[in-house]
Amino acid sequence: MKERKKDNILIFLIIGLLLGIFVKLFVLDILTINGQSMLPSIQDKNTVFVNKLAYGIAVPFSSKFFVQWSTPKKNDIVIFLHDNKIVVKRCVLLPNEQLEFLLDSGYNLILGGNKIPLTKEQYINLSKYEQVPDGFVFVLGDNYNSSIDSRDYGFVSTKNITGKIIGIN
């Protein structure tokens, strides 16, 4: 009788562990933010909750989808892999949206009436494009001055975006 109870407990533990792994890989993830690029929206060391089903079912540990049913919307805070690191940024321009530059006092990208500062190198790289390429988005950190984002590494493929931030703690 005791043997059977031990076996049942072990089976429940294994099922619970497998269910937990499944949820973390495909449904919901909890991450701790490192850095200040998303200030004031997300503070350094904040915990965020990620809906990994927001855009589709991602292949774990990669930037691909088994199935993709949606793409990011403007102002979504998304996660994606860049240089094998999980990155959190805000989606500010969608596919085929125009890039508008202002050169009156340095190099600036105009977004919703706001001037986003660019370095000369960032301007040169981005000014080759009139609009965001199809299948890509332009992402920025909310704290422009300390964010490495699409101004530096270019547009992000919607296929690489594996989740959406749904809560901040």
MARBA-3410 file (N, C-alpha, C, O; in Angstrom, 1 decimal):
169
0.8,-1.2,0.0,0.0,0.0,0.0,0.9,1.3,0.0,0.6,2.2,-0.7 ~ 1.9,1.3,0.9,2.8,2.4,0.9,3.6,2.6,-0.4,3.8,3.7,-0.8 ~ 3.9,1.5,-1.0,4.6,1.6,-2.3,3.8,2.3,-3.4,4.2,3.1,-4.1 ~ 2.5,1.9,-3.4,1.6,2.5,-4.3,1.4,4.0,-4.1,1.3,4.8,-5.1 ~ 1.4,4.5,-2.8,1.2,5.9,-2.5,2.5,6.6,-3.0,2.4,7.7,-3.6
3.7,6.0,-2.8,4.9,6.7,-3.2,4.9,6.8,-4.8,5.3,7.8,-5.3 ~ 4.5,5.7,-5.4,4.4,5.8,-6.9,3.5,6.9,-7.4,3.8,7.6,-8.3 ~ 2.3,7.0,-6.8,1.3,8.0,-7.1,1.9,9.5,-6.9,1.7,10.3,-7.8 ~ 2.6,9.6,-5.8,3.2,10.9,-5.5,4.2,11.3,-6.6,4.3,12.4,-7.1 ~ 5.1,10.3,-6.9,6.1,10.5,-7.9,5.5,10.8,-9.3,6.0,11.7,-10.0
4.4,10.1,-9.7,3.7,10.4,-10.9,3.2,11.8,-10.9,3.3,12.5,-11.9 ~ 2.5,12.3,-9.8,2.0,13.6,-9.7,3.1,14.7,-9.8,2.9,15.7,-10.5 ~ 4.2,14.4,-9.2,5.4,15.3,-9.3,5.9,15.4,-10.7,6.2,16.5,-11.1 ~ 6.0,14.3,-11.4,6.5,14.3,-12.7,5.6,15.1,-13.7,6.0,15.9,-14.5 ~ 4.3,14.8,-13.5,3.3,15.5,-14.3,3.3,17.0,-14.0,3.2,17.8,-14.9
3.4,17.4,-12.8,3.4,18.8,-12.4,4.7,19.5,-13.0,4.6,20.6,-13.4 ~ 5.8,18.8,-12.9,7.0,19.3,-13.5,6.9,19.5,-15.0,7.3,20.6,-15.5 ~ 6.4,18.5,-15.7,6.2,18.6,-17.1,5.2,19.7,-17.5,5.4,20.5,-18.5 ~ 4.2,19.8,-16.7,3.2,20.9,-17.0,3.8,22.3,-16.8,3.6,23.2,-17.5 ~ 4.6,22.4,-15.7,5.3,23.7,-15.4,6.2,24.1,-16.5,6.3,25.2,-17.0
7.0,23.1,-17.0,7.9,23.4,-18.1,7.2,23.8,-19.4,7.6,24.7,-20.1 ~ 6.1,23.1,-19.7,5.2,23.4,-20.8,4.7,24.8,-20.7,4.8,25.6,-21.7 ~ 4.2,25.2,-19.6,3.6,26.6,-19.4,4.7,27.6,-19.6,4.5,28.6,-20.3 ~ 5.9,27.4,-19.0,7.0,28.4,-19.2,7.5,28.5,-20.6,7.8,29.6,-21.0 ~ 7.6,27.4,-21.3,8.1,27.4,-22.7,7.1,28.0,-23.7,7.5,28.7,-24.6
5.8,27.7,-23.5,4.8,28.1,-24.5,3.7,29.0,-24.1,3.1,29.6,-25.0 ~ 3.5,29.3,-22.8,2.3,30.0,-22.5,2.6,31.3,-21.7,2.3,32.4,-22.2 ~ 3.3,31.2,-20.6,3.5,32.4,-19.7,4.9,32.3,-19.2,5.4,31.2,-18.7 ~ 5.6,33.4,-19.2,7.0,33.4,-18.6,7.0,34.6,-17.6,6.3,35.6,-17.8 ~ 7.9,34.5,-16.7,8.2,35.5,-15.7,9.7,35.9,-15.8,10.5,35.0,-15.7
10.0,37.1,-16.1,11.3,37.6,-16.3,11.7,38.7,-15.3,10.8,39.5,-14.9 ~ 12.9,38.8,-14.9,13.4,40.0,-14.2,14.2,40.9,-15.1,15.1,40.4,-15.8 ~ 13.8,42.2,-15.1,14.4,43.1,-16.1,15.7,43.6,-15.5,15.9,43.9,-14.3 ~ 16.7,43.6,-16.4,18.1,44.2,-16.0,18.3,45.3,-16.9,18.3,45.2,-18.2 ~ 18.5,46.5,-16.4,18.9,47.7,-17.2,17.8,48.7,-17.0,16.8,48.5,-16.4
18.1,49.9,-17.6,17.3,51.1,-17.5,16.7,51.5,-18.8,16.2,52.6,-18.9 ~ 16.8,50.7,-19.9,16.3,51.2,-21.2,14.8,51.4,-21.3,14.3,52.0,-22.2 ~ 14.0,50.8,-20.4,12.6,50.9,-20.5,12.0,51.8,-19.4,10.8,51.9,-19.2 ~ 12.9,52.6,-18.7,12.4,53.6,-17.7,11.5,54.6,-18.4,11.9,55.0,-19.6 ~ 10.5,55.2,-17.9,10.0,54.9,-16.6,9.0,53.8,-16.5,8.5,53.4,-15.4
8.6,53.2,-17.7,7.6,52.1,-17.7,8.0,50.9,-16.9,7.2,50.4,-16.2 ~ 9.2,50.5,-17.1,9.7,49.3,-16.4,11.0,49.6,-15.7,12.0,50.1,-16.4 ~ 11.1,49.4,-14.4,12.3,49.8,-13.6,13.3,48.6,-13.7,12.9,47.5,-13.9 ~ 14.5,48.9,-13.4,15.5,47.9,-13.3,15.1,47.0,-12.1,14.7,47.5,-11.1 ~ 15.2,45.7,-12.3,14.9,44.6,-11.3,13.4,44.4,-11.2,13.0,43.6,-10.4
12.6,45.1,-12.0,11.1,44.7,-12.0,10.9,43.3,-12.5,11.7,42.8,-13.3 ~ 9.9,42.7,-12.1,9.5,41.4,-12.6,8.3,41.7,-13.6,7.4,42.4,-13.4 ~ 8.4,41.0,-14.8,7.4,41.2,-15.8,6.8,39.8,-16.2,7.5,38.8,-16.1 ~ 5.6,39.9,-16.6,4.9,38.7,-17.0,4.7,38.7,-18.5,4.3,39.7,-19.0 ~ 5.1,37.6,-19.2,5.1,37.6,-20.6,4.1,36.6,-21.1,4.1,35.4,-20.8
3.2,37.1,-22.0,2.2,36.2,-22.7,3.0,35.7,-23.9,3.1,36.4,-24.9 ~ 3.4,34.4,-23.9,4.1,33.8,-25.0,3.2,33.4,-26.1,3.6,32.9,-27.2 ~ 1.9,33.4,-25.9,0.9,33.0,-26.9,0.3,34.3,-27.6,-0.6,34.1,-28.4 ~ 0.8,35.5,-27.3,0.2,36.7,-27.9,0.3,36.7,-29.4,-0.7,37.2,-30.1 ~ 1.3,36.2,-30.0,1.5,36.2,-31.4,1.6,34.9,-32.1,1.5,34.8,-33.3
1.7,33.8,-31.3,1.7,32.5,-31.9,2.4,31.5,-30.9,2.6,31.8,-29.7 ~ 2.7,30.3,-31.4,3.4,29.3,-30.6,4.8,29.3,-31.1,5.2,28.9,-32.2 ~ 5.7,29.8,-30.2,7.1,29.9,-30.5,7.9,28.6,-30.3,7.5,27.8,-29.4 ~ 8.9,28.4,-31.1,9.8,27.3,-30.9,10.7,27.7,-29.7,11.4,28.7,-29.8 ~ 10.8,26.9,-28.7,11.6,27.2,-27.5,13.1,27.5,-27.9,13.6,26.8,-28.7
13.6,28.5,-27.2,15.1,28.8,-27.3,15.5,29.2,-28.8,16.6,29.0,-29.2 ~ 14.5,29.7,-29.5,14.8,30.2,-30.9,14.0,31.4,-31.2,13.2,31.8,-30.3 ~ 14.2,31.9,-32.3,13.4,33.1,-32.8,12.5,32.6,-34.0,12.5,33.3,-35.0 ~ 11.8,31.5,-33.8,10.9,31.0,-34.8,9.6,30.6,-34.2,9.5,30.4,-33.0 ~ 8.6,30.5,-35.0,7.3,30.0,-34.6,6.9,28.7,-35.2,7.2,28.5,-36.4
6.2,27.9,-34.4,5.5,26.7,-35.0,4.4,27.3,-35.8,4.2,26.9,-37.0 ~ 3.6,28.1,-35.2,2.4,28.8,-35.8,2.4,30.2,-35.3,2.6,30.5,-34.1 ~ 2.2,31.2,-36.3,2.1,32.6,-35.9,0.7,33.1,-36.3,0.4,33.0,-37.5 ~ -0.1,33.6,-35.4,-1.4,34.1,-35.7,-1.6,35.6,-35.6,-2.7,36.1,-36.0 ~ -0.6,36.3,-35.1,-0.8,37.7,-35.0,0.6,38.3,-35.0,1.6,37.6,-34.9
0.7,39.6,-35.1,1.9,40.4,-35.1,1.7,41.5,-34.1,0.6,41.9,-33.7 ~ 2.8,42.1,-33.6,2.7,43.2,-32.6,1.9,44.4,-33.1,1.9,44.7,-34.3 ~ 1.3,45.0,-32.2,0.6,46.3,-32.4,1.4,47.4,-31.9,2.3,47.2,-31.1 ~ 1.1,48.6,-32.4,1.8,49.8,-31.9,1.7,49.9,-30.4,0.6,49.8,-29.9 ~ 2.8,50.2,-29.7,2.9,50.4,-28.3,2.9,49.1,-27.5,3.0,49.2,-26.3
2.8,47.9,-28.1,3.1,46.7,-27.4,4.5,46.7,-26.9,5.4,47.1,-27.6 ~ 4.7,46.2,-25.7,6.0,46.0,-25.1,6.3,44.5,-25.4,5.6,43.6,-24.9 ~ 7.3,44.2,-26.2,7.5,42.9,-26.7,8.9,42.4,-26.2,9.8,43.1,-25.8 ~ 9.0,41.0,-26.3,10.3,40.4,-26.1,10.8,39.7,-27.3,9.9,39.2,-28.1 ~ 12.1,39.7,-27.5,12.7,39.0,-28.7,14.1,38.7,-28.4,14.7,39.2,-27.4
14.7,37.8,-29.1,16.1,37.4,-29.0,17.0,38.3,-29.9,16.7,38.5,-31.0 ~ 18.0,38.9,-29.3,19.0,39.7,-30.0,20.3,39.3,-29.5,20.6,39.5,-28.3 ~ 21.2,38.9,-30.3,22.6,38.4,-29.8,22.4,37.4,-28.7,23.2,37.5,-27.7 ~ 21.5,36.5,-28.8,21.3,35.4,-27.8,20.9,35.9,-26.5,21.1,35.2,-25.4 ~ 20.3,37.1,-26.4,19.8,37.7,-25.1,18.3,38.0,-25.3,17.9,38.4,-26.4
17.6,37.9,-24.3,16.2,38.3,-24.3,16.1,39.8,-24.2,16.7,40.4,-23.2 ~ 15.5,40.5,-25.1,15.4,41.9,-25.1,14.0,42.4,-24.9,13.1,41.7,-25.5 ~ 13.7,43.4,-24.2,12.4,44.0,-24.0,12.4,45.4,-24.5,13.2,46.2,-24.1 ~ 11.5,45.7,-25.5,11.4,47.0,-26.1,9.9,47.3,-26.4,9.1,46.4,-26.4 ~ 9.6,48.5,-26.7,8.3,49.0,-27.2,8.3,49.0,-28.7,9.2,49.6,-29.3
7.2,48.5,-29.3,7.0,48.5,-30.7,6.4,49.9,-31.1,5.3,50.2,-30.6 ~ 7.2,50.7,-31.9,6.7,52.1,-32.1,6.3,52.3,-33.6,5.6,53.2,-33.9 ~ 6.8,51.5,-34.5,6.5,51.6,-35.9,6.2,50.2,-36.5,6.9,49.2,-36.2 ~ 5.1,50.1,-37.2,4.7,48.8,-37.8,5.2,48.7,-39.2,5.6,49.6,-39.8 ~ 5.0,47.5,-39.8,5.4,47.3,-41.2,4.8,48.3,-42.1,3.6,48.6,-42.0
5.6,48.8,-43.0,5.2,49.8,-44.1,4.9,51.2,-43.6,4.4,52.0,-44.3 ~ 5.1,51.5,-42.3,4.9,52.8,-41.8,6.1,53.7,-42.1,7.3,53.2,-42.2 ~ 5.9,55.0,-42.4,6.9,55.9,-42.9,7.9,56.2,-41.8,7.5,56.3,-40.6 ~ 9.2,56.4,-42.2,10.2,56.9,-41.3,10.3,58.4,-41.6,10.5,58.8,-42.8 ~ 10.2,59.3,-40.6,10.3,60.7,-40.8,11.5,61.3,-40.0,11.6,61.0,-38.8
12.4,62.0,-40.7,13.6,62.5,-40.1,13.5,64.0,-40.0,12.9,64.7,-40.8 ~ 14.2,64.6,-39.0,14.3,66.0,-38.8,15.8,66.3,-38.6,16.4,65.7,-37.7 ~ 16.3,67.2,-39.4,17.7,67.5,-39.3,18.0,68.9,-38.8,19.1,69.4,-39.0 ~ 17.0,69.6,-38.2,17.2,71.0,-37.9,18.2,71.2,-36.8,19.0,72.2,-36.8 ~ 18.3,70.4,-35.8,19.2,70.5,-34.7,19.9,69.2,-34.4,19.6,68.6,-33.3
20.6,68.7,-35.3,21.2,67.3,-35.1,20.3,66.3,-35.9,19.6,66.7,-36.8 ~ 20.5,65.1,-35.6,19.7,64.0,-36.2,18.6,63.5,-35.4,18.8,63.2,-34.2 ~ 17.4,63.5,-35.9,16.2,63.1,-35.1,15.3,62.3,-36.0,15.1,62.5,-37.2 ~ 14.6,61.3,-35.3,13.6,60.6,-35.9,12.3,61.1,-35.3,12.2,61.3,-34.1 ~ 11.3,61.4,-36.1,10.0,62.0,-35.6,9.0,60.8,-35.4,8.7,60.1,-36.4
8.5,60.7,-34.2,7.5,59.6,-33.9,6.4,60.3,-33.1,6.6,60.7,-31.9 ~ 5.2,60.3,-33.7,4.1,60.9,-33.0,4.3,62.3,-32.4,3.9,62.6,-31.3 ~ 5.1,63.1,-33.2,5.4,64.5,-32.7,6.6,64.6,-31.8,7.0,65.7,-31.5 ~ 7.1,63.5,-31.4,8.3,63.5,-30.5,9.6,63.3,-31.3,9.6,62.6,-32.3 ~ 10.6,64.0,-30.9,11.9,63.9,-31.5,12.7,62.8,-30.8,12.9,62.9,-29.6
13.1,61.8,-31.6,13.9,60.8,-31.0,15.3,61.0,-31.5,15.6,61.0,-32.7 ~ 16.3,61.2,-30.6,17.6,61.6,-31.0,18.3,60.4,-31.7,18.2,59.2,-31.3 ~ 19.1,60.7,-32.7,19.9,59.8,-33.4,21.4,60.2,-33.5,21.6,61.4,-33.5 ~ 22.3,59.3,-33.5,23.7,59.7,-33.8,23.8,59.8,-35.3,22.9,59.3,-36.1 ~ 24.9,60.3,-35.8,25.1,60.4,-37.2,25.1,59.0,-37.9,24.5,58.8,-38.9
25.7,58.0,-37.2,25.8,56.7,-37.7,24.4,56.0,-37.8,24.0,55.4,-38.8 ~ 23.6,56.2,-36.7,22.2,55.7,-36.7,21.4,56.4,-37.9,20.6,55.7,-38.6 ~ 21.5,57.7,-38.0,20.8,58.4,-39.1,21.2,57.8,-40.5,20.4,57.5,-41.3 ~ 22.5,57.6,-40.7,23.0,57.1,-42.0,22.4,55.7,-42.3,21.9,55.4,-43.4 ~ 22.4,54.8,-41.2,21.8,53.5,-41.4,20.3,53.5,-41.7,19.8,52.8,-42.5
19.6,54.3,-40.9,18.1,54.4,-41.1,17.6,55.1,-42.3,16.6,54.8,-42.8 ~ 18.4,56.2,-42.7,17.9,57.0,-43.8,17.9,56.3,-45.1,17.4,56.9,-46.1 ~ 18.4,55.1,-45.2,18.3,54.3,-46.4,16.9,53.8,-46.6,16.6,53.4,-47.7 ~ 16.1,53.9,-45.6,14.7,53.4,-45.7,13.7,54.5,-45.6,13.9,55.5,-44.8 ~ 12.7,54.5,-46.4,11.6,55.4,-46.4,10.5,54.9,-45.4,9.8,55.7,-44.8
10.5,53.6,-45.3,9.5,53.0,-44.4,10.0,51.7,-43.8,11.0,51.2,-44.2 ~ 9.3,51.2,-42.8,9.6,50.0,-42.1,9.3,48.9,-43.1,8.2,48.8,-43.7 ~ 10.3,48.0,-43.4,10.1,46.9,-44.3,8.9,46.0,-43.9,8.7,45.8,-42.7 ~ 8.3,45.4,-44.9,7.2,44.4,-44.6,7.7,43.3,-43.8,8.8,42.7,-44.1 ~ 7.0,42.9,-42.8,7.4,41.8,-41.9,8.3,42.2,-40.8,8.8,41.3,-40.0
8.5,43.5,-40.6,9.4,44.0,-39.6,8.7,45.1,-38.8,7.7,45.6,-39.2 ~ 9.3,45.4,-37.6,8.8,46.5,-36.8,10.0,47.3,-36.3,11.1,46.8,-36.3 ~ 9.8,48.5,-35.8,10.8,49.3,-35.3,10.5,49.4,-33.8,9.4,49.8,-33.4 ~ 11.5,49.1,-33.0,11.3,49.1,-31.5,12.3,50.0,-30.9,13.4,50.3,-31.3 ~ 11.8,50.6,-29.7,12.6,51.5,-29.0,12.5,51.2,-27.5,11.5,50.7,-27.0
13.5,51.6,-26.7,13.4,51.6,-25.3,12.7,52.9,-24.9,13.0,53.9,-25.6 ~ 12.0,52.9,-23.9,11.3,54.2,-23.5,12.3,55.2,-23.0,12.0,56.4,-23.1 ~ 13.4,54.8,-22.5,14.5,55.7,-22.0,15.5,55.8,-23.2,16.5,55.1,-23.2 ~ 15.2,56.7,-24.1,16.0,56.8,-25.4,17.5,57.0,-25.1,18.3,56.4,-25.9 ~ 17.8,57.7,-24.1,19.2,58.0,-23.9,20.1,56.8,-23.4,21.3,56.9,-23.6
19.5,55.8,-22.9,20.3,54.6,-22.4,19.7,53.3,-23.0,19.8,52.3,-22.4 ~ 19.2,53.4,-24.2,18.6,52.2,-24.8,19.4,51.9,-26.1,19.7,52.7,-27.0 ~ 19.7,50.6,-26.2,20.2,50.1,-27.5,19.0,49.4,-28.1,18.4,48.5,-27.6 ~ 18.6,49.8,-29.3,17.3,49.4,-29.9,17.4,49.4,-31.4,18.5,49.4,-32.0 ~ 16.3,49.6,-32.1,16.3,49.6,-33.6,17.1,50.7,-34.2,17.5,50.6,-35.4
17.4,51.7,-33.4,18.3,52.8,-34.0,19.7,52.2,-34.2,20.4,52.7,-35.0 ~ 20.0,51.2,-33.4,21.4,50.6,-33.4,21.4,49.3,-34.3,22.3,49.2,-35.1 ~ 20.5,48.4,-34.0,20.5,47.1,-34.7,19.5,46.9,-35.8,19.4,45.9,-36.4 ~ 18.8,48.0,-36.1,17.8,47.9,-37.2,16.5,47.3,-36.9,16.1,47.2,-35.7 ~ 15.7,47.1,-37.9,14.3,46.6,-37.7,14.3,45.2,-37.2,15.3,44.4,-37.4
13.3,44.8,-36.5,13.1,43.5,-35.9,12.1,42.7,-36.6,10.9,43.2,-36.8 ~ 12.4,41.5,-37.0,11.4,40.7,-37.8,10.3,40.3,-36.8,10.5,40.0,-35.6 ~ 9.1,40.4,-37.3,7.9,40.0,-36.5,8.0,38.5,-36.1,7.4,38.1,-35.1 ~ 8.7,37.7,-36.9,8.9,36.3,-36.6,9.8,36.1,-35.4,9.8,35.0,-34.8 ~ 10.6,37.1,-35.0,11.5,37.0,-33.9,10.9,37.4,-32.6,11.5,37.2,-31.5
9.7,38.0,-32.6,9.1,38.5,-31.4,8.3,37.4,-30.8,7.3,36.9,-31.4 ~ 8.7,36.9,-29.6,8.2,35.7,-29.1,7.2,35.9,-27.9,6.7,34.9,-27.3 ~ 6.9,37.2,-27.6,6.0,37.4,-26.5,5.7,38.9,-26.3,6.4,39.7,-26.8 ~ 4.7,39.1,-25.5,4.2,40.5,-25.1,4.1,40.6,-23.6,3.6,39.7,-22.9 ~ 4.6,41.7,-23.1,4.6,42.0,-21.7,3.1,42.3,-21.3,2.5,43.1,-21.9
2.6,41.5,-20.3,1.2,41.7,-19.9,1.0,42.2,-18.5,-0.1,42.6,-18.1 ~ 2.1,42.3,-17.8,2.1,42.8,-16.4,3.4,43.1,-15.9,4.4,42.5,-16.3 ~ 3.5,44.0,-15.0,4.8,44.5,-14.4,4.6,44.5,-12.9,3.6,45.0,-12.4 ~ 5.5,43.9,-12.2,5.4,43.9,-10.7,6.7,44.5,-10.1,6.9,44.5,-8.9
END
